[in-house]
């Protein structure tokens, strides 16, 4: 039984590490994306050219 417990602990640590490597800080990524979206919206308000509109649509 002890061997199974140790295997499960090692597996848990491996999964945690894999998750961090593949997905990173998802809450931080969301915050960065929201900030980038706000900046693009402000830029579009100042200059509503077709290029800026396309940038805004791509950010959404």
Number of C-alpha atoms within 10 A of each C-alpha: 5 7 8 9 10 11 10 12 12 12 12 12 11 11 12 11 12 12 12 11 10 8 9 12 11 10 9 10 12 11 11 12 14 14 12 15 18 14 13 19 19 13 16 18 12 10 12 13 11 10 11 17 17 12 15 19 12 9 14 10
